[in-house]
């Protein structure tokens, strides 16, 4: 599902109007009516409410005029306030404003702070506000008396429905550019916008409904970069095909996981469980010989291979043996430690291995300060799965700096190093070497606990072994990982859930994605 910025939304409108031939007035009518449908679905007592529609002078205001007209036709008590002067309203918005006049509805003109002070009590007496002031056209912080409008609306405690974007947000940034409306529901038109799906601005939007206003899907998909997509249930389901009745374990990939050290065998175990629960045919853990007895006793489903220990960690002379053991996919890093020998072992293994790689945790820490040595090459996909701290060490920044620019940092690293970047955290990002970004909507704060990232490492490796497509493997694994977390949270709660609970719900997540079990409704629309 494409996520758009301001220029892309404008271009989608233009292509639909000029190339497809759908008039802009029809798009505006569809936007207004779809917004009303979303309002009716959320507020069952709509006929008992008084609704204030705050309209700007542009197309977002025009959408608001259609909302007002449609609500009136439904028998709803509606008041309309124009934030600006009637003389400045033009185009399709002017047509819909004049229709309201011919229907006998008085539109209150709010052209300055004095007019707002005079009429705010009328807005305050309402029980629902529709925000149709700016939409996606804003590129600078709101100011003047409109800033007072936003502050007063937010302070009123009246629920707000925003059309396309809460006024004050920019469609080009996940960061609020200034004060903005705090919406309870945002009905976004045609496709999600960047601040609706990424923190911190997403907290201003409330629940999100995506309204189909008539822009064809191929128009949206054909827009110029940046290519940002929100992972959706439907698109993830398409990646899974039923297994053949005569299949065998060799059909589903052989995953070798180089992981674990004394005190951190759990990381290796969880990565292997993630791979097994994601359908890998055979899973082997290559681990220091001091850890092999521990891991062998933890689960019977995976195999283990002992690697030589040294006082500095793993012995780099074992790299050739690991390469010989690896078959379809090699995952490196969970719980390996940061000893000098281990660091050298990892760097040589990544440099010399020819099969697809998934690199996480200490596998990435081995390249801290030297990210140029961590690159993909033709014929071998490399997937890295850092959390923000690991990403910060790779790029020589602070964790706070990474968190402040997650999208740009993931995208730039993927392009510069020809790797797939799975930047974990709230709204995990997947950045590809061919300049695509995917945003994951699943998951919850209960997953902020040790071991959940190790599970994801094994999951990505397993799906890569089965799908033989790095992008698809990342997308499916990340989505299912978050969905399993949501199911675990439903059973255990955010505070009490552990990474083991996430692993235990991977099968349920798969069943729900493939529609073999009823989906738990958590209030989202994706």
VEXLO-943407 format. One line per 5 residues: their letters; for each residue z, y, x of C-alpha. Coordinates in Angstrom, 2 decimals, always signed. Layout:
<recs>
a = Z,Y,X; ...
</recs>
This chain:
<recs>
xxxxx = +0.00,+0.00,+0.00; -1.23,+3.14,+1.75; +1.28,+5.92,+2.51; -0.31,+9.37,+2.54; +0.26,+12.77,+4.09
xxxxx = -0.87,+16.12,+2.66; -4.39,+16.11,+4.09; -5.03,+12.51,+3.06; -3.89,+13.14,-0.51; -6.12,+16.19,-0.72
xxxxx = -9.06,+14.17,+0.64; -8.38,+11.33,-1.81; -8.53,+13.84,-4.66; -11.76,+15.34,-3.31; -13.53,+11.99,-2.91
xxxxx = -12.46,+10.88,-6.38; -13.71,+14.09,-7.96; -16.91,+14.61,-5.95; -17.99,+11.09,-4.96; -16.65,+8.96,-7.81
xxxxx = -17.13,+11.60,-10.48; -13.71,+11.62,-12.15; -13.00,+15.25,-13.09; -9.89,+16.87,-11.65; -8.73,+17.70,-15.17
xxxxx = -8.69,+13.95,-15.94; -6.59,+13.27,-12.82; -4.12,+15.95,-13.91; -3.94,+14.51,-17.43; -3.34,+11.03,-16.00
xxxxx = -0.63,+12.36,-13.68; +1.25,+14.00,-16.51; +1.01,+11.05,-18.86; +2.02,+8.54,-16.19; +5.03,+10.72,-15.37
xxxxx = +6.08,+10.70,-19.01; +5.73,+6.92,-19.11; +8.06,+6.65,-16.11; +10.55,+9.05,-17.72; +10.54,+7.04,-20.95
xxxxx = +11.13,+3.83,-19.00; +14.14,+5.28,-17.17; +15.74,+7.34,-19.93; +16.02,+5.32,-23.11; +17.74,+8.20,-24.88
xxxxx = +14.91,+10.67,-24.21; +14.63,+11.76,-27.84; +18.27,+12.86,-27.72; +17.80,+14.96,-24.60; +16.76,+18.55,-24.01
xxxxx = +14.20,+18.72,-21.22; +13.48,+21.69,-18.97; +10.14,+21.54,-17.15; +10.01,+23.81,-14.07; +6.37,+24.45,-13.16
xxxxx = +4.80,+26.12,-10.14; +1.50,+27.99,-10.14; -0.61,+25.20,-8.63; -1.71,+21.71,-9.55; +1.82,+20.32,-9.49
xxxxx = +2.66,+22.90,-12.12; -0.42,+21.80,-14.04; +0.94,+18.25,-14.02; +4.16,+19.68,-15.41; +2.33,+21.44,-18.25
xxxxx = +0.78,+18.08,-19.21; +4.24,+16.48,-19.09; +5.60,+19.19,-21.39; +2.74,+18.80,-23.88; +3.04,+15.01,-23.90
xxxxx = +6.82,+15.13,-24.41; +6.41,+17.57,-27.29; +3.92,+15.20,-28.88; +6.57,+12.47,-28.55; +9.06,+14.62,-30.45
xxxxx = +11.16,+15.61,-27.43; +12.92,+19.00,-27.27; +11.17,+20.75,-24.34; +11.45,+24.15,-22.64; +8.90,+25.21,-20.01
xxxxx = +9.62,+27.66,-17.19; +6.83,+28.99,-14.95; +8.12,+29.76,-11.46; +5.74,+32.65,-10.83; +3.47,+34.85,-12.91
xxxxx = +1.05,+33.68,-15.56; -1.71,+35.82,-14.06; -1.52,+33.79,-10.83; -2.08,+30.40,-12.51; -5.69,+29.27,-12.11
xxxxx = -8.02,+26.30,-12.42; -6.94,+23.14,-14.21; -3.33,+24.30,-14.27; -4.41,+27.42,-16.20; -6.29,+25.28,-18.73
xxxxx = -3.19,+23.21,-19.44; -0.98,+26.30,-19.58; -3.26,+27.84,-22.20; -3.19,+24.61,-24.24; +0.59,+24.94,-24.44
xxxxx = +0.14,+28.45,-25.78; -2.30,+27.30,-28.43; +0.23,+24.65,-29.47; +2.74,+27.42,-30.05; +5.04,+26.72,-27.10
xxxxx = +6.39,+29.77,-25.30; +6.38,+29.44,-21.52; +9.14,+31.47,-19.88; +7.93,+33.41,-16.84; +10.33,+33.34,-13.85
xxxxx = +8.81,+35.73,-11.33; +11.91,+36.92,-9.46; +15.62,+36.31,-8.94; +16.60,+38.56,-11.85; +14.50,+36.52,-14.26
xxxxx = +16.03,+33.31,-12.91; +19.57,+34.65,-13.36; +18.67,+35.66,-16.90; +17.25,+32.29,-17.89; +19.21,+29.80,-15.79
xxxxx = +21.73,+29.30,-18.59; +18.85,+27.94,-20.72; +17.99,+25.45,-17.98; +21.67,+24.61,-17.56; +21.95,+23.73,-21.25
xxxxx = +19.31,+21.01,-20.84; +20.13,+17.39,-20.06; +17.03,+16.54,-17.99; +14.94,+18.64,-15.60; +11.35,+17.94,-14.55
xxxxx = +10.53,+19.37,-11.12; +6.84,+20.36,-11.02; +7.14,+23.33,-8.66; +5.42,+22.33,-5.40; +4.40,+18.66,-5.01
xxxxx = +2.56,+17.84,-1.77; +1.27,+21.32,-1.02; +4.33,+22.63,+0.82; +4.15,+23.07,+4.61; +6.97,+25.58,+5.22
xxxxx = +10.60,+25.81,+4.08; +11.14,+27.31,+0.65; +12.63,+30.79,+0.67; +13.46,+33.73,-1.55; +14.51,+33.23,-5.13
xxxxx = +12.99,+29.72,-5.20; +15.66,+28.68,-2.69; +18.21,+29.88,-5.25; +16.46,+27.83,-7.95; +16.71,+24.69,-5.85
xxxxx = +20.38,+25.32,-5.05; +21.27,+26.00,-8.68; +19.40,+22.94,-9.97; +21.11,+20.71,-7.41; +24.52,+22.17,-8.24
xxxxx = +24.01,+21.74,-11.98; +24.49,+17.98,-11.93; +21.59,+17.59,-14.38; +19.34,+14.61,-13.52; +15.97,+15.64,-12.10
xxxxx = +12.60,+13.90,-12.27; +10.25,+15.12,-9.52; +6.47,+14.91,-9.81; +4.85,+13.60,-6.61; +7.58,+14.97,-4.27
xxxxx = +10.91,+16.70,-4.77; +10.12,+20.39,-4.25; +11.08,+21.50,-0.75; +9.93,+18.32,+1.03; +6.74,+18.18,+3.07
xxxxx = +4.40,+15.22,+2.66; +3.80,+15.37,+6.43; +7.34,+14.70,+7.62; +10.15,+12.22,+7.06; +12.55,+15.06,+7.86
xxxxx = +13.46,+17.70,+5.26; +11.88,+20.97,+6.41; +14.45,+22.98,+4.48; +16.37,+22.89,+1.19; +14.89,+20.58,-1.42
xxxxx = +15.46,+19.27,-4.92; +17.72,+16.23,-5.16; +15.85,+14.00,-7.58; +17.12,+11.00,-9.52; +13.55,+9.77,-10.03
xxxxx = +10.33,+10.68,-8.23; +7.01,+9.79,-9.83; +4.61,+9.92,-6.90; +0.90,+10.12,-7.65; -1.63,+7.50,-6.49
xxxxx = +0.35,+6.42,-3.40; +3.72,+6.92,-1.71; +4.15,+9.91,+0.59; +5.80,+9.82,+4.02; +9.14,+11.47,+3.08
xxxxx = +9.59,+9.08,+0.14; +9.67,+5.94,+2.30; +11.31,+7.05,+5.56; +14.75,+8.43,+6.30; +16.28,+10.91,+6.11
xxxxx = +14.14,+12.61,+3.45; +13.94,+9.47,+1.30; +17.52,+10.07,+0.16; +16.33,+13.16,-1.75; +13.88,+11.20,-3.90
xxxxx = +16.03,+8.78,-5.91; +14.15,+5.89,-7.48; +10.41,+5.84,-6.75; +7.66,+5.05,-9.24; +4.04,+5.01,-8.03
xxxxx = +1.74,+6.33,-10.76; -1.88,+5.20,-11.01; -3.77,+8.39,-11.85; -7.28,+6.97,-11.45; -7.94,+7.28,-7.71
xxxxx = -9.73,+4.03,-6.73; -8.03,+1.73,-4.23; -11.05,+1.76,-1.92; -10.82,+5.55,-1.72; -7.21,+5.30,-0.57
xxxxx = -7.95,+2.55,+1.94; -10.97,+4.40,+3.32; -9.05,+7.51,+4.33; -8.93,+8.60,+7.96; -5.91,+7.82,+10.19
xxxxx = -3.01,+7.82,+10.47; -3.10,+4.48,+8.70; +0.42,+3.99,+7.35; +1.16,+1.23,+4.85; +4.21,+0.25,+2.84
xxxxx = +4.59,-3.52,+2.81; +4.35,-4.81,-0.74; +5.23,-8.08,-2.39; +1.64,-8.68,-3.49; +0.16,-8.18,-0.03
xxxxx = +2.78,-10.42,+1.59; +2.19,-13.20,-0.93; -1.50,-13.23,+0.00; -0.62,-14.31,+3.55; +0.92,-17.59,+2.44
xxxxx = -1.22,-20.60,+1.56; +0.07,-23.94,+0.25; +0.42,-26.72,+2.79; -2.01,-29.61,+2.70; -0.58,-32.88,+1.44
xxxxx = -1.68,-34.68,+4.61; -0.36,-32.09,+7.08; +1.97,-32.90,+9.98; +4.27,-30.95,+12.28; +1.53,-30.33,+14.79
xxxxx = -0.30,-28.23,+12.22; +2.43,-25.60,+12.08; +2.86,-24.55,+15.64; +5.08,-25.24,+18.63; +7.49,-22.46,+19.51
xxxxx = +9.36,-22.26,+22.81; +12.33,-19.87,+22.85; +13.77,-18.81,+26.22; +17.23,-17.64,+25.26; +20.98,-17.90,+25.69
xxxxx = +23.62,-17.57,+28.37; +27.32,-18.43,+28.53; +29.01,-16.60,+25.68; +25.69,-15.86,+24.00; +24.43,-19.25,+22.92
xxxxx = +24.63,-18.08,+19.31; +21.69,-15.74,+19.88; +19.51,-18.64,+21.00; +20.66,-20.79,+18.09; +19.93,-18.09,+15.50
xxxxx = +16.46,-17.44,+16.93; +15.69,-21.16,+16.69; +17.00,-21.34,+13.12; +14.84,-18.35,+12.21; +11.80,-20.18,+13.59
xxxxx = +12.62,-23.47,+11.84; +13.35,-21.79,+8.51; +10.01,-19.99,+8.81; +8.07,-23.22,+9.03; +7.41,-23.83,+12.72
xxxxx = +6.49,-27.46,+13.30; +8.41,-27.85,+16.57; +11.00,-25.56,+18.13; +12.42,-25.88,+21.63; +15.07,-23.72,+23.30
xxxxx = +14.81,-23.35,+27.08; +18.27,-22.24,+28.16; +20.47,-22.20,+31.28; +21.71,-25.69,+32.11; +25.31,-24.57,+31.56
xxxxx = +24.37,-23.76,+27.94; +22.29,-26.81,+27.09; +25.19,-29.06,+25.98; +26.50,-26.29,+23.72; +23.16,-25.64,+22.05
xxxxx = +22.34,-29.34,+21.73; +25.51,-29.76,+19.69; +24.83,-26.78,+17.42; +21.87,-28.22,+15.50; +19.82,-31.42,+15.58
xxxxx = +16.55,-29.88,+14.37; +15.50,-28.14,+17.58; +15.02,-29.51,+21.08; +16.50,-28.08,+24.27; +15.39,-27.83,+27.89
xxxxx = +17.69,-26.90,+30.77; +16.80,-24.08,+33.17; +18.43,-23.73,+36.57; +21.40,-21.39,+36.85; +22.12,-19.20,+39.86
xxxxx = +24.96,-16.70,+40.46; +22.42,-13.99,+39.49; +21.26,-15.71,+36.32; +18.06,-17.70,+35.80; +16.11,-18.95,+38.80
xxxxx = +12.65,-17.29,+39.01; +11.32,-20.49,+40.54; +11.57,-22.06,+37.06; +8.89,-19.77,+35.65; +6.09,-22.27,+36.28
xxxxx = +7.99,-25.00,+34.46; +8.52,-22.77,+31.42; +4.83,-21.89,+31.33; +4.00,-25.60,+31.45; +6.40,-26.28,+28.56
xxxxx = +5.07,-23.49,+26.34; +2.26,-24.33,+23.95; +1.45,-22.05,+21.03; +4.00,-19.18,+21.15; +6.66,-18.14,+23.64
xxxxx = +9.67,-16.07,+22.54; +11.84,-14.50,+25.23; +15.13,-12.69,+25.33; +17.93,-13.33,+22.82; +21.22,-13.60,+24.71
xxxxx = +19.68,-14.15,+28.16; +21.85,-11.59,+29.93; +20.95,-8.94,+32.51; +21.56,-10.61,+35.87; +19.17,-9.75,+38.68
xxxxx = +17.71,-13.25,+38.76; +17.26,-13.30,+35.00; +15.54,-9.93,+35.09; +13.09,-11.14,+37.75; +12.56,-14.41,+35.86
xxxxx = +11.63,-12.49,+32.69; +9.29,-10.08,+34.45; +7.41,-12.90,+36.20; +7.22,-14.95,+33.00; +5.79,-12.05,+30.99
xxxxx = +3.30,-11.26,+33.73; +2.02,-14.81,+34.16; +2.22,-16.37,+30.70; -1.12,-16.70,+28.91; +0.07,-17.61,+25.40
xxxxx = +1.19,-15.07,+22.74; +4.62,-13.57,+23.46; +7.48,-12.31,+21.32; +9.93,-10.30,+23.45; +13.35,-9.18,+22.27
xxxxx = +16.78,-8.09,+23.46; +17.34,-8.87,+27.16; +13.65,-9.69,+27.46; +13.03,-5.99,+26.82; +16.00,-4.81,+28.89
xxxxx = +14.31,-6.37,+31.92; +11.66,-3.63,+31.64; +14.05,-0.69,+31.22; +12.84,+2.11,+33.47; +9.50,+0.36,+34.04
xxxxx = +7.71,+0.18,+30.68; +4.28,+0.26,+32.30; +4.82,-3.36,+33.37; +5.15,-4.36,+29.72; +1.62,-4.43,+28.41
xxxxx = -0.66,-6.63,+26.37; -4.04,-7.76,+27.54; -7.20,-9.18,+26.05; -6.71,-12.71,+24.78; -2.90,-12.53,+24.68
xxxxx = -0.93,-10.74,+21.98; +2.45,-9.31,+22.91; +5.00,-8.45,+20.21; +8.16,-6.55,+21.12; +11.08,-6.29,+18.68
xxxxx = +13.50,-3.60,+19.94; +16.40,-2.09,+18.11; +16.72,+1.69,+18.69; +18.94,+1.27,+21.77; +16.48,-1.11,+23.44
xxxxx = +13.60,+1.18,+22.57; +15.52,+4.09,+24.10; +16.00,+2.21,+27.35; +12.30,+1.33,+27.46; +11.05,+4.90,+27.01
xxxxx = +13.82,+6.68,+28.91; +15.26,+8.54,+25.93; +18.56,+8.56,+24.06; +19.06,+6.42,+20.97; +19.43,+9.58,+18.88
xxxxx = +16.07,+10.84,+20.14; +14.43,+7.54,+19.20; +15.99,+7.62,+15.74; +14.77,+11.19,+15.23; +11.13,+10.24,+15.99
xxxxx = +10.87,+6.56,+15.13; +7.35,+6.62,+13.75; +5.85,+8.62,+16.62; +7.63,+6.65,+19.35; +6.66,+3.25,+17.93
xxxxx = +3.06,+4.33,+17.39; +2.67,+5.91,+20.84; +4.17,+2.91,+22.65; +1.96,+0.44,+20.78; -1.16,+2.42,+21.61
xxxxx = -0.30,+3.11,+25.25; +0.84,-0.44,+26.08; -1.48,-2.44,+23.80; +1.43,-4.27,+22.17; +2.78,-4.74,+18.66
xxxxx = +6.04,-2.85,+18.24; +8.57,-3.96,+15.63; +11.13,-1.14,+15.73; +14.10,-2.55,+13.85; +16.53,-0.67,+11.64
xxxxx = +16.55,+0.88,+8.20; +12.88,+0.84,+7.14; +11.78,-1.34,+10.07; +8.44,-0.11,+11.46; +5.55,-2.21,+12.72
xxxxx = +3.11,-0.36,+14.99; -0.10,-2.06,+16.12; -2.38,-1.55,+19.13; -5.21,-0.51,+16.77; -3.21,+2.43,+15.40
xxxxx = -1.73,+1.12,+12.17; +1.85,+1.56,+11.00; +3.61,-0.61,+8.44; +6.91,+0.32,+6.79; +9.18,-2.40,+5.42
xxxxx = +10.98,-1.67,+2.11; +13.27,-4.73,+2.14; +16.70,-5.05,+3.72; +20.08,-3.36,+3.39; +23.00,-2.03,+5.49
xxxxx = +24.75,-5.40,+5.39; +22.18,-6.59,+7.94; +23.71,-4.27,+10.52; +25.58,-7.16,+12.11; +25.14,-9.21,+15.26
xxxxx = +22.48,-11.90,+15.21; +20.12,-10.66,+12.49; +17.63,-9.45,+15.09; +17.69,-12.83,+16.84; +16.71,-14.49,+13.56
xxxxx = +13.76,-12.10,+13.24; +12.56,-13.00,+16.74; +12.31,-16.66,+15.79; +10.68,-15.84,+12.47; +7.93,-13.76,+14.06
xxxxx = +7.26,-16.48,+16.62; +7.02,-19.13,+13.90; +4.64,-17.17,+11.70; +2.54,-16.25,+14.73; +2.24,-19.95,+15.53
xxxxx = +1.09,-20.68,+11.98; -1.05,-17.66,+11.09; -2.48,-17.04,+14.59; -2.54,-13.33,+13.68; +0.03,-11.07,+15.32
xxxxx = -0.18,-8.29,+12.75; +0.16,-10.66,+9.81; +3.02,-12.52,+11.49; +4.96,-9.31,+12.04; +4.40,-8.11,+8.49
xxxxx = +5.37,-11.35,+6.80; +8.38,-12.08,+9.02; +9.80,-8.57,+8.70; +9.37,-8.54,+4.92; +10.93,-11.99,+4.43
xxxxx = +13.76,-11.16,+6.84; +14.70,-8.13,+4.76; +14.28,-10.01,+1.50; +16.61,-12.75,+2.75; +19.08,-10.02,+3.64
xxxxx = +18.86,-8.62,+0.13; +19.54,-12.05,-1.35; +22.48,-12.55,+1.02; +23.85,-9.14,+0.04; +23.62,-10.09,-3.64
xxxxx = +25.79,-13.15,-2.95; +28.17,-11.89,-0.27; +28.15,-8.09,-0.46; +27.18,-5.70,+2.33; +30.53,-5.84,+4.13
xxxxx = +31.08,-9.59,+4.17; +27.59,-10.90,+4.88; +26.77,-12.30,+8.32; +23.57,-13.14,+10.15; +24.18,-16.77,+9.20
xxxxx = +24.02,-15.72,+5.55; +20.62,-14.13,+6.20; +19.36,-17.34,+7.82; +20.71,-19.39,+4.94; +18.71,-17.32,+2.44
xxxxx = +15.33,-17.54,+4.20; +14.28,-20.44,+2.00; +15.25,-18.52,-1.13; +13.27,-15.54,+0.12; +10.18,-17.68,+0.54
xxxxx = +10.59,-19.20,-2.92; +10.91,-15.78,-4.50; +7.96,-14.34,-2.63; +5.78,-17.21,-3.79; +7.10,-16.77,-7.37
xxxxx = +8.77,-20.16,-7.46; +12.12,-18.56,-8.22; +13.04,-15.50,-10.27; +13.31,-12.28,-8.26; +16.69,-10.56,-8.11
xxxxx = +16.12,-7.03,-9.46; +17.69,-4.52,-7.05; +16.20,-1.48,-8.74; +13.15,-1.04,-6.48; +9.52,-0.83,-7.49
x = +8.04,-2.79,-4.58
</recs>
